[in-house]
Amino acid sequence: MVAALVDLVLPTTCAGCDAPGTAWCERCAVRVAAAGPVPVVPRRPLPDLPPVTAAGLYTGALREAVNAYKEHGRHALAALLGERLAVAVRAADPGGAGVVLVPVPATAAAARRRYGDHMVRLARRAATELSRAGVPAAVARPLVALPGPDFVGLTAPERLAAAAAGFTVRGGRVAPVRTAIAAGLRPVLVDDVMTTGATLAAAAARLREAGIAVPAAAVVAATP
């Protein structure tokens, strides 16, 4: 909360291009909106990876906004990125019957460093946007992230191995997902950035083992 208040009160610059006086300028907003949504094709097939849709590619202004929000405490950008995630979710689940968003969780250490789980914030923002657009939406958190290595610098096989051991499902949190599915909502796995797809595939595999099939995934951005 303190980080979000500082972000709002202090003079700031555009997270996308450093233009002064605004957290997000109109030029960057137009460019980012025009860049997606786009279907994502992984470099190598992953058996547990559901079809993925991204709000845009992890380049330019969108990349800068994601990094500013995730790593530099620009929490006011959650509204922007949550809206872009909602766009990706609607494209991933075009039927519009309703969705239950399952965010890929941060580890406890990452959540402490970022003053909370950044993906839970974005999932809730996206659910609000979807509800305003007439799409029933809820957020459920059955996944728990286990301590593991930082993925930065890892090779693709190393990412796969680390991701496979990176999640577990908390039994008491599965019931809300099943209740939502019984009510007609489709589960959609959501994350910030897809690189190889290893994280999404591992999360989907853990959910499948718990009896929850994930037909689609949506991300804010995907690496080119």
NUDOLO-573832 format. One record per residue: residue in three letters; residue number from 1; z, y, x of N, C-alpha, C in turn; chain. Coordinates in steps of 0.05 Angstrom, whole numbers, plus 5000, padded with zeros to 4 digits. Example, Ala and Ser with C-alpha at 12.3 -4.5 7.8 and 13.67 -1.06 7.14 Angstrom:
<recs>
['ALA'; 1; [5156; 4886; 5264]; [5156; 4910; 5246]; [5156; 4934; 5264]; 'A']
['SER'; 2; [5142; 4955; 5257]; [5143; 4979; 5273]; [5157; 5001; 5258]; 'A']
</recs>
This chain:
<recs>
['MET'; 1; [5000; 4976; 5017]; [5000; 5000; 5000]; [5000; 5025; 5017]; 'A']
['VAL'; 2; [5016; 5025; 5039]; [5017; 5048; 5057]; [4990; 5053; 5069]; 'A']
['ALA'; 3; [4976; 5031; 5078]; [4950; 5034; 5090]; [4930; 5045; 5070]; 'A']
['ALA'; 4; [4931; 5037; 5045]; [4913; 5047; 5024]; [4918; 5076; 5019]; 'A']
['LEU'; 5; [4943; 5085; 5018]; [4950; 5113; 5014]; [4940; 5130; 5037]; 'A']
['VAL'; 6; [4944; 5121; 5061]; [4934; 5136; 5084]; [4904; 5139; 5083]; 'A']
['ASP'; 7; [4890; 5117; 5076]; [4861; 5118; 5074]; [4852; 5138; 5053]; 'A']
['LEU'; 8; [4867; 5141; 5032]; [4859; 5160; 5011]; [4866; 5189; 5018]; 'A']
['VAL'; 9; [4888; 5193; 5031]; [4898; 5220; 5035]; [4885; 5234; 5060]; 'A']
['LEU'; 10; [4882; 5220; 5082]; [4872; 5232; 5106]; [4843; 5239; 5104]; 'A']
['PRO'; 11; [4834; 5261; 5117]; [4805; 5267; 5118]; [4791; 5243; 5130]; 'A']
['THR'; 12; [4767; 5236; 5119]; [4754; 5211; 5127]; [4725; 5216; 5130]; 'A']
['THR'; 13; [4711; 5195; 5139]; [4682; 5195; 5142]; [4671; 5171; 5128]; 'A']
['CYS'; 14; [4645; 5172; 5122]; [4632; 5150; 5108]; [4634; 5125; 5125]; 'A']
['ALA'; 15; [4642; 5103; 5113]; [4645; 5078; 5127]; [4619; 5066; 5136]; 'A']
['GLY'; 16; [4597; 5075; 5123]; [4571; 5064; 5130]; [4556; 5079; 5152]; 'A']
['CYS'; 17; [4560; 5106; 5153]; [4544; 5122; 5172]; [4559; 5144; 5186]; 'A']
['ASP'; 18; [4585; 5146; 5180]; [4603; 5166; 5193]; [4597; 5195; 5183]; 'A']
['ALA'; 19; [4583; 5198; 5160]; [4580; 5225; 5149]; [4607; 5236; 5141]; 'A']
['PRO'; 20; [4613; 5260; 5147]; [4640; 5271; 5142]; [4645; 5277; 5112]; 'A']
['GLY'; 21; [4671; 5276; 5105]; [4679; 5285; 5079]; [4679; 5265; 5056]; 'A']
['THR'; 22; [4672; 5241; 5061]; [4671; 5221; 5040]; [4675; 5193; 5052]; 'A']
['ALA'; 23; [4688; 5176; 5037]; [4692; 5148; 5047]; [4666; 5132; 5045]; 'A']
['TRP'; 24; [4648; 5141; 5027]; [4623; 5125; 5023]; [4602; 5145; 5011]; 'A']
['CYS'; 25; [4582; 5151; 5027]; [4563; 5171; 5019]; [4542; 5160; 5000]; 'A']
['GLU'; 26; [4528; 5178; 4987]; [4508; 5170; 4967]; [4484; 5155; 4980]; 'A']
['ARG'; 27; [4476; 5164; 5004]; [4454; 5151; 5018]; [4460; 5122; 5024]; 'A']
['CYS'; 28; [4484; 5116; 5034]; [4492; 5089; 5040]; [4494; 5073; 5014]; 'A']
['ALA'; 29; [4504; 5085; 4993]; [4507; 5071; 4967]; [4480; 5062; 4957]; 'A']
['VAL'; 30; [4460; 5079; 4959]; [4433; 5073; 4950]; [4421; 5050; 4967]; 'A']
['ARG'; 31; [4424; 5052; 4993]; [4413; 5032; 5011]; [4425; 5004; 5006]; 'A']
['VAL'; 32; [4452; 5004; 5003]; [4465; 4979; 4999]; [4458; 4966; 4972]; 'A']
['ALA'; 33; [4457; 4983; 4951]; [4450; 4973; 4925]; [4422; 4961; 4924]; 'A']
['ALA'; 34; [4404; 4973; 4940]; [4376; 4964; 4940]; [4372; 4939; 4956]; 'A']
['ALA'; 35; [4392; 4931; 4972]; [4388; 4909; 4991]; [4394; 4881; 4980]; 'A']
['GLY'; 36; [4403; 4880; 4955]; [4410; 4853; 4944]; [4412; 4854; 4914]; 'A']
['PRO'; 37; [4420; 4832; 4902]; [4430; 4808; 4915]; [4407; 4790; 4926]; 'A']
['VAL'; 38; [4415; 4772; 4944]; [4395; 4755; 4956]; [4406; 4726; 4958]; 'A']
['PRO'; 39; [4390; 4706; 4953]; [4399; 4678; 4958]; [4401; 4673; 4988]; 'A']
['VAL'; 40; [4420; 4657; 4995]; [4425; 4652; 5024]; [4418; 4623; 5030]; 'A']
['VAL'; 41; [4402; 4619; 5051]; [4394; 4593; 5060]; [4407; 4588; 5087]; 'A']
['PRO'; 42; [4425; 4569; 5090]; [4439; 4564; 5116]; [4419; 4555; 5137]; 'A']
['ARG'; 43; [4426; 4560; 5162]; [4409; 4551; 5184]; [4407; 4521; 5186]; 'A']
['ARG'; 44; [4429; 4507; 5179]; [4428; 4478; 5178]; [4441; 4469; 5152]; 'A']
['PRO'; 45; [4431; 4448; 5140]; [4442; 4438; 5114]; [4471; 4429; 5118]; 'A']
['LEU'; 46; [4488; 4436; 5098]; [4515; 4427; 5098]; [4520; 4413; 5071]; 'A']
['PRO'; 47; [4529; 4388; 5072]; [4529; 4372; 5047]; [4547; 4383; 5025]; 'A']
['ASP'; 48; [4569; 4397; 5032]; [4588; 4407; 5012]; [4583; 4436; 5004]; 'A']
['LEU'; 49; [4563; 4448; 5016]; [4558; 4477; 5011]; [4543; 4481; 4985]; 'A']
['PRO'; 50; [4556; 4495; 4965]; [4542; 4501; 4940]; [4521; 4522; 4945]; 'A']
['PRO'; 51; [4503; 4527; 4926]; [4484; 4549; 4929]; [4499; 4576; 4932]; 'A']
['VAL'; 52; [4490; 4592; 4951]; [4504; 4617; 4958]; [4486; 4641; 4952]; 'A']
['THR'; 53; [4498; 4661; 4940]; [4484; 4687; 4935]; [4501; 4709; 4949]; 'A']
['ALA'; 54; [4487; 4726; 4963]; [4500; 4749; 4977]; [4492; 4775; 4964]; 'A']
['ALA'; 55; [4510; 4794; 4964]; [4503; 4821; 4954]; [4484; 4835; 4972]; 'A']
['GLY'; 56; [4482; 4826; 4997]; [4463; 4838; 5016]; [4467; 4825; 5043]; 'A']
['LEU'; 57; [4451; 4833; 5062]; [4453; 4822; 5089]; [4474; 4837; 5105]; 'A']
['TYR'; 58; [4486; 4823; 5124]; [4507; 4834; 5140]; [4495; 4851; 5162]; 'A']
['THR'; 59; [4484; 4874; 5154]; [4472; 4893; 5173]; [4478; 4921; 5163]; 'A']
['GLY'; 60; [4473; 4940; 5180]; [4474; 4968; 5172]; [4499; 4977; 5159]; 'A']
['ALA'; 61; [4496; 4993; 5137]; [4519; 5005; 5124]; [4537; 4984; 5111]; 'A']
['LEU'; 62; [4526; 4962; 5100]; [4543; 4942; 5088]; [4561; 4928; 5109]; 'A']
['ARG'; 63; [4550; 4922; 5132]; [4566; 4910; 5153]; [4588; 4929; 5162]; 'A']
['GLU'; 64; [4582; 4955; 5165]; [4602; 4974; 5173]; [4624; 4977; 5153]; 'A']
['ALA'; 65; [4617; 4976; 5127]; [4637; 4978; 5106]; [4655; 4954; 5105]; 'A']
['VAL'; 66; [4644; 4930; 5108]; [4660; 4906; 5108]; [4680; 4906; 5132]; 'A']
['ASN'; 67; [4670; 4914; 5155]; [4688; 4915; 5178]; [4709; 4936; 5176]; 'A']
['ALA'; 68; [4702; 4959; 5165]; [4722; 4981; 5161]; [4743; 4972; 5142]; 'A']
['TYR'; 69; [4736; 4958; 5120]; [4755; 4948; 5100]; [4772; 4926; 5112]; 'A']
['LYS'; 70; [4759; 4907; 5125]; [4773; 4883; 5133]; [4790; 4887; 5158]; 'A']
['GLU'; 71; [4780; 4901; 5177]; [4793; 4903; 5204]; [4806; 4930; 5210]; 'A']
['HIS'; 72; [4799; 4951; 5195]; [4809; 4977; 5203]; [4824; 4991; 5180]; 'A']
['GLY'; 73; [4834; 4975; 5161]; [4852; 4986; 5141]; [4840; 5005; 5121]; 'A']
['ARG'; 74; [4814; 5006; 5117]; [4801; 5024; 5098]; [4802; 5010; 5070]; 'A']
['HIS'; 75; [4826; 5008; 5059]; [4830; 4993; 5034]; [4817; 5006; 5010]; 'A']
['ALA'; 76; [4811; 5032; 5011]; [4798; 5045; 4989]; [4770; 5034; 4985]; 'A']
['LEU'; 77; [4759; 5021; 5005]; [4732; 5009; 5002]; [4732; 4984; 4986]; 'A']
['ALA'; 78; [4756; 4974; 4978]; [4757; 4950; 4961]; [4742; 4954; 4935]; 'A']
['ALA'; 79; [4742; 4978; 4924]; [4728; 4983; 4899]; [4698; 4979; 4903]; 'A']
['LEU'; 80; [4687; 4991; 4924]; [4659; 4988; 4930]; [4651; 4959; 4935]; 'A']
['LEU'; 81; [4666; 4946; 4953]; [4659; 4918; 4960]; [4664; 4899; 4937]; 'A']
['GLY'; 82; [4685; 4904; 4921]; [4689; 4888; 4898]; [4666; 4890; 4878]; 'A']
['GLU'; 83; [4655; 4914; 4875]; [4632; 4918; 4857]; [4608; 4902; 4868]; 'A']
['ARG'; 84; [4604; 4903; 4894]; [4581; 4889; 4906]; [4585; 4858; 4903]; 'A']
['LEU'; 85; [4610; 4849; 4906]; [4615; 4821; 4902]; [4610; 4813; 4873]; 'A']
['ALA'; 86; [4616; 4830; 4854]; [4611; 4824; 4826]; [4581; 4821; 4821]; 'A']
['VAL'; 87; [4565; 4838; 4834]; [4536; 4836; 4832]; [4526; 4808; 4842]; 'A']
['ALA'; 88; [4537; 4799; 4865]; [4530; 4773; 4875]; [4538; 4751; 4857]; 'A']
['VAL'; 89; [4562; 4753; 4845]; [4572; 4733; 4826]; [4553; 4731; 4802]; 'A']
['ARG'; 90; [4545; 4753; 4791]; [4528; 4753; 4768]; [4501; 4740; 4774]; 'A']
['ALA'; 91; [4491; 4745; 4798]; [4466; 4732; 4806]; [4470; 4702; 4812]; 'A']
['ALA'; 92; [4493; 4695; 4821]; [4499; 4666; 4827]; [4503; 4651; 4801]; 'A']
['ASP'; 93; [4513; 4664; 4780]; [4518; 4651; 4755]; [4506; 4668; 4732]; 'A']
['PRO'; 94; [4479; 4667; 4730]; [4465; 4685; 4712]; [4470; 4680; 4683]; 'A']
['GLY'; 95; [4482; 4658; 4675]; [4486; 4652; 4647]; [4504; 4671; 4633]; 'A']
['GLY'; 96; [4524; 4682; 4648]; [4542; 4702; 4637]; [4562; 4692; 4618]; 'A']
['ALA'; 97; [4567; 4665; 4618]; [4586; 4654; 4599]; [4615; 4659; 4609]; 'A']
['GLY'; 98; [4618; 4666; 4634]; [4645; 4671; 4644]; [4650; 4655; 4670]; 'A']
['VAL'; 99; [4666; 4667; 4687]; [4671; 4654; 4713]; [4701; 4655; 4720]; 'A']
['VAL'; 100; [4709; 4636; 4736]; [4736; 4638; 4749]; [4730; 4639; 4779]; 'A']
['LEU'; 101; [4738; 4661; 4791]; [4733; 4666; 4819]; [4755; 4653; 4836]; 'A']
['VAL'; 102; [4746; 4638; 4856]; [4765; 4625; 4874]; [4760; 4637; 4902]; 'A']
['PRO'; 103; [4777; 4655; 4911]; [4773; 4668; 4937]; [4780; 4648; 4960]; 'A']
['VAL'; 104; [4764; 4650; 4981]; [4771; 4636; 5006]; [4794; 4651; 5018]; 'A']
['PRO'; 105; [4817; 4637; 5022]; [4841; 4652; 5030]; [4842; 4659; 5060]; 'A']
['ALA'; 106; [4857; 4679; 5066]; [4863; 4686; 5093]; [4887; 4670; 5102]; 'A']
['THR'; 107; [4890; 4666; 5128]; [4914; 4653; 5139]; [4937; 4673; 5135]; 'A']
['ALA'; 108; [4961; 4662; 5137]; [4985; 4679; 5134]; [4986; 4701; 5155]; 'A']
['ALA'; 109; [4977; 4694; 5180]; [4977; 4714; 5201]; [4957; 4736; 5196]; 'A']
['ALA'; 110; [4933; 4729; 5186]; [4913; 4749; 5180]; [4922; 4767; 5157]; 'A']
['ALA'; 111; [4934; 4755; 5137]; [4944; 4771; 5114]; [4965; 4791; 5122]; 'A']
['ARG'; 112; [4983; 4783; 5140]; [5003; 4802; 5150]; [4989; 4825; 5165]; 'A']
['ARG'; 113; [4970; 4818; 5182]; [4956; 4838; 5198]; [4941; 4858; 5181]; 'A']
['ARG'; 114; [4931; 4849; 5158]; [4914; 4866; 5141]; [4929; 4876; 5116]; 'A']
['TYR'; 115; [4955; 4874; 5116]; [4972; 4883; 5094]; [4963; 4870; 5068]; 'A']
['GLY'; 116; [4960; 4844; 5069]; [4953; 4829; 5045]; [4927; 4813; 5049]; 'A']
['ASP'; 117; [4922; 4794; 5031]; [4897; 4778; 5033]; [4874; 4795; 5023]; 'A']
['HIS'; 118; [4856; 4802; 5041]; [4834; 4820; 5034]; [4815; 4808; 5013]; 'A']
['MET'; 119; [4811; 4781; 5013]; [4793; 4769; 4994]; [4805; 4767; 4966]; 'A']
['VAL'; 120; [4831; 4765; 4964]; [4844; 4765; 4938]; [4840; 4792; 4925]; 'A']
['ARG'; 121; [4842; 4814; 4941]; [4838; 4841; 4930]; [4809; 4843; 4920]; 'A']
['LEU'; 122; [4790; 4834; 4936]; [4762; 4837; 4928]; [4755; 4819; 4903]; 'A']
['ALA'; 123; [4767; 4795; 4902]; [4762; 4778; 4879]; [4773; 4791; 4854]; 'A']
['ARG'; 124; [4796; 4804; 4855]; [4807; 4817; 4832]; [4791; 4841; 4823]; 'A']
['ARG'; 125; [4781; 4856; 4843]; [4763; 4879; 4837]; [4738; 4869; 4824]; 'A']
['ALA'; 126; [4726; 4847; 4835]; [4702; 4836; 4823]; [4706; 4827; 4795]; 'A']
['ALA'; 127; [4729; 4814; 4790]; [4735; 4804; 4763]; [4737; 4827; 4743]; 'A']
['THR'; 128; [4749; 4849; 4752]; [4751; 4873; 4735]; [4723; 4884; 4729]; 'A']
['GLU'; 129; [4706; 4885; 4749]; [4679; 4895; 4744]; [4663; 4877; 4725]; 'A']
['LEU'; 130; [4666; 4851; 4728]; [4652; 4832; 4711]; [4662; 4834; 4682]; 'A']
['SER'; 131; [4689; 4837; 4679]; [4700; 4840; 4652]; [4690; 4865; 4639]; 'A']
['ARG'; 132; [4688; 4887; 4654]; [4677; 4912; 4643]; [4648; 4909; 4634]; 'A']
['ALA'; 133; [4634; 4891; 4647]; [4605; 4886; 4640]; [4602; 4866; 4618]; 'A']
['GLY'; 134; [4625; 4856; 4608]; [4623; 4837; 4586]; [4623; 4808; 4594]; 'A']
['VAL'; 135; [4628; 4803; 4620]; [4628; 4775; 4630]; [4658; 4767; 4633]; 'A']
['PRO'; 136; [4667; 4748; 4617]; [4695; 4739; 4621]; [4700; 4730; 4650]; 'A']
['ALA'; 137; [4721; 4739; 4662]; [4726; 4732; 4690]; [4756; 4730; 4695]; 'A']
['ALA'; 138; [4763; 4711; 4712]; [4791; 4707; 4720]; [4791; 4701; 4750]; 'A']
['VAL'; 139; [4814; 4702; 4762]; [4817; 4695; 4790]; [4839; 4673; 4792]; 'A']
['ALA'; 140; [4832; 4652; 4808]; [4852; 4631; 4813]; [4853; 4626; 4843]; 'A']
['ARG'; 141; [4877; 4617; 4852]; [4881; 4615; 4881]; [4892; 4587; 4888]; 'A']
['PRO'; 142; [4876; 4566; 4884]; [4885; 4539; 4891]; [4885; 4533; 4920]; 'A']
['LEU'; 143; [4869; 4548; 4936]; [4866; 4542; 4964]; [4887; 4556; 4981]; 'A']
['VAL'; 144; [4896; 4543; 5002]; [4914; 4554; 5022]; [4902; 4551; 5049]; 'A']
['ALA'; 145; [4901; 4572; 5065]; [4890; 4571; 5092]; [4911; 4562; 5112]; 'A']
['LEU'; 146; [4903; 4543; 5129]; [4921; 4533; 5149]; [4916; 4548; 5176]; 'A']
['PRO'; 147; [4936; 4550; 5193]; [4932; 4563; 5219]; [4910; 4550; 5234]; 'A']
['GLY'; 148; [4893; 4566; 5247]; [4871; 4555; 5262]; [4860; 4576; 5281]; 'A']
['PRO'; 149; [4839; 4569; 5297]; [4828; 4588; 5316]; [4811; 4609; 5303]; 'A']
['ASP'; 150; [4808; 4631; 5317]; [4790; 4653; 5308]; [4761; 4642; 5311]; 'A']
['PHE'; 151; [4745; 4646; 5290]; [4717; 4636; 5291]; [4699; 4652; 5309]; 'A']
['VAL'; 152; [4707; 4676; 5316]; [4690; 4693; 5333]; [4686; 4679; 5360]; 'A']
['GLY'; 153; [4661; 4675; 5367]; [4654; 4663; 5393]; [4651; 4633; 5392]; 'A']
['LEU'; 154; [4658; 4620; 5369]; [4655; 4591; 5367]; [4626; 4583; 5362]; 'A']
['THR'; 155; [4618; 4560; 5373]; [4591; 4550; 5367]; [4591; 4538; 5338]; 'A']
['ALA'; 156; [4567; 4532; 5328]; [4565; 4522; 5301]; [4581; 4496; 5297]; 'A']
['PRO'; 157; [4578; 4476; 5316]; [4595; 4452; 5313]; [4625; 4457; 5314]; 'A']
['GLU'; 158; [4633; 4476; 5331]; [4661; 4483; 5333]; [4671; 4496; 5307]; 'A']
['ARG'; 159; [4654; 4513; 5295]; [4661; 4525; 5269]; [4664; 4504; 5247]; 'A']
['LEU'; 160; [4646; 4484; 5247]; [4648; 4463; 5227]; [4674; 4447; 5230]; 'A']
['ALA'; 161; [4681; 4440; 5255]; [4705; 4425; 5260]; [4730; 4441; 5252]; 'A']
['ALA'; 162; [4731; 4467; 5259]; [4754; 4484; 5253]; [4756; 4489; 5223]; 'A']
['ALA'; 163; [4733; 4493; 5210]; [4734; 4498; 5181]; [4743; 4474; 5165]; 'A']
['ALA'; 164; [4734; 4450; 5174]; [4741; 4426; 5160]; [4772; 4421; 5159]; 'A']
['ALA'; 165; [4785; 4431; 5180]; [4815; 4428; 5181]; [4829; 4453; 5172]; 'A']
['GLY'; 166; [4814; 4472; 5161]; [4826; 4499; 5156]; [4838; 4504; 5129]; 'A']
['PHE'; 167; [4835; 4485; 5110]; [4845; 4490; 5083]; [4859; 4466; 5071]; 'A']
['THR'; 168; [4876; 4472; 5052]; [4888; 4451; 5035]; [4890; 4463; 5007]; 'A']
['VAL'; 169; [4894; 4445; 4988]; [4896; 4454; 4960]; [4925; 4451; 4951]; 'A']
['ARG'; 170; [4937; 4471; 4941]; [4964; 4471; 4931]; [4964; 4460; 4902]; 'A']
['GLY'; 171; [4976; 4437; 4899]; [4974; 4423; 4873]; [4982; 4439; 4849]; 'A']
['GLY'; 172; [5003; 4455; 4851]; [5011; 4471; 4828]; [4992; 4493; 4820]; 'A']
['ARG'; 173; [4972; 4499; 4838]; [4953; 4520; 4832]; [4927; 4510; 4821]; 'A']
['VAL'; 174; [4924; 4484; 4818]; [4899; 4472; 4808]; [4897; 4475; 4778]; 'A']
['ALA'; 175; [4920; 4474; 4764]; [4920; 4474; 4735]; [4906; 4499; 4724]; 'A']
['PRO'; 176; [4911; 4523; 4734]; [4897; 4547; 4722]; [4866; 4544; 4724]; 'A']
['VAL'; 177; [4856; 4532; 4746]; [4827; 4529; 4748]; [4817; 4510; 4727]; 'A']
['ARG'; 178; [4831; 4487; 4724]; [4823; 4468; 4704]; [4824; 4480; 4676]; 'A']
['THR'; 179; [4845; 4496; 4671]; [4847; 4509; 4644]; [4823; 4528; 4640]; 'A']
['ALA'; 180; [4816; 4543; 4661]; [4794; 4561; 4658]; [4768; 4546; 4654]; 'A']
['ILE'; 181; [4764; 4524; 4668]; [4739; 4508; 4664]; [4738; 4497; 4636]; 'A']
['ALA'; 182; [4761; 4487; 4626]; [4762; 4477; 4599]; [4756; 4498; 4578]; 'A']
['ALA'; 183; [4761; 4523; 4585]; [4755; 4546; 4567]; [4726; 4555; 4569]; 'A']
['GLY'; 184; [4710; 4542; 4587]; [4682; 4548; 4589]; [4675; 4566; 4613]; 'A']
['LEU'; 185; [4694; 4572; 4630]; [4688; 4588; 4654]; [4678; 4570; 4677]; 'A']
['ARG'; 186; [4659; 4580; 4692]; [4648; 4565; 4715]; [4662; 4575; 4740]; 'A']
['PRO'; 187; [4671; 4556; 4757]; [4684; 4564; 4782]; [4663; 4574; 4802]; 'A']
['VAL'; 188; [4669; 4597; 4814]; [4651; 4608; 4835]; [4669; 4614; 4859]; 'A']
['LEU'; 189; [4662; 4602; 4882]; [4676; 4607; 4907]; [4667; 4633; 4919]; 'A']
['VAL'; 190; [4686; 4651; 4927]; [4678; 4677; 4937]; [4690; 4682; 4965]; 'A']
['ASP'; 191; [4674; 4696; 4982]; [4683; 4703; 5009]; [4670; 4729; 5016]; 'A']
['ASP'; 192; [4678; 4740; 5039]; [4667; 4765; 5048]; [4641; 4762; 5062]; 'A']
['VAL'; 193; [4640; 4746; 5084]; [4615; 4744; 5100]; [4610; 4714; 5104]; 'A']
['MET'; 194; [4584; 4706; 5100]; [4576; 4679; 5107]; [4560; 4680; 5133]; 'A']
['THR'; 195; [4568; 4664; 5152]; [4553; 4662; 5177]; [4538; 4635; 5178]; 'A']
['THR'; 196; [4552; 4613; 5183]; [4539; 4587; 5183]; [4543; 4573; 5157]; 'A']
['GLY'; 197; [4562; 4581; 5140]; [4568; 4567; 5116]; [4590; 4547; 5118]; 'A']
['ALA'; 198; [4600; 4544; 5143]; [4620; 4523; 5148]; [4646; 4528; 5132]; 'A']
['THR'; 199; [4655; 4553; 5130]; [4679; 4559; 5115]; [4676; 4553; 5086]; 'A']
['LEU'; 200; [4654; 4562; 5074]; [4650; 4557; 5045]; [4647; 4527; 5040]; 'A']
['ALA'; 201; [4633; 4513; 5057]; [4630; 4484; 5053]; [4656; 4469; 5055]; 'A']
['ALA'; 202; [4673; 4477; 5074]; [4699; 4464; 5076]; [4717; 4470; 5052]; 'A']
['ALA'; 203; [4717; 4495; 5043]; [4733; 4502; 5019]; [4723; 4487; 4995]; 'A']
['ALA'; 204; [4697; 4485; 4991]; [4686; 4470; 4968]; [4693; 4441; 4970]; 'A']
['ALA'; 205; [4693; 4430; 4994]; [4700; 4402; 4998]; [4729; 4397; 4990]; 'A']
['ARG'; 206; [4748; 4415; 4997]; [4775; 4411; 4990]; [4779; 4413; 4959]; 'A']
['LEU'; 207; [4764; 4431; 4947]; [4766; 4433; 4918]; [4754; 4408; 4904]; 'A']
['ARG'; 208; [4732; 4398; 4915]; [4720; 4374; 4903]; [4740; 4350; 4905]; 'A']
['GLU'; 209; [4754; 4348; 4927]; [4774; 4327; 4931]; [4797; 4330; 4910]; 'A']
['ALA'; 210; [4801; 4354; 4901]; [4822; 4359; 4881]; [4812; 4357; 4853]; 'A']
['GLY'; 211; [4786; 4349; 4850]; [4774; 4345; 4824]; [4761; 4370; 4812]; 'A']
['ILE'; 212; [4755; 4390; 4829]; [4743; 4415; 4820]; [4715; 4417; 4833]; 'A']
['ALA'; 213; [4694; 4413; 4818]; [4667; 4417; 4828]; [4660; 4446; 4827]; 'A']
['VAL'; 214; [4649; 4456; 4849]; [4641; 4484; 4851]; [4611; 4486; 4851]; 'A']
['PRO'; 215; [4599; 4497; 4829]; [4570; 4497; 4828]; [4557; 4521; 4842]; 'A']
['ALA'; 216; [4573; 4541; 4850]; [4561; 4565; 4862]; [4581; 4579; 4879]; 'A']
['ALA'; 217; [4571; 4595; 4898]; [4587; 4612; 4915]; [4574; 4639; 4917]; 'A']
['ALA'; 218; [4590; 4660; 4921]; [4580; 4687; 4924]; [4595; 4701; 4947]; 'A']
['VAL'; 219; [4581; 4717; 4962]; [4593; 4731; 4985]; [4584; 4760; 4984]; 'A']
['VAL'; 220; [4600; 4777; 4997]; [4592; 4805; 4998]; [4568; 4808; 5016]; 'A']
['ALA'; 221; [4567; 4793; 5038]; [4545; 4796; 5057]; [4540; 4769; 5072]; 'A']
['ALA'; 222; [4515; 4766; 5081]; [4508; 4742; 5096]; [4494; 4751; 5121]; 'A']
['THR'; 223; [4500; 4738; 5144]; [4487; 4745; 5169]; [4457; 4739; 5167]; 'A']
['PRO'; 224; [4440; 4756; 5179]; [4411; 4751; 5177]; [4403; 4725; 5190]; 'A']
</recs>
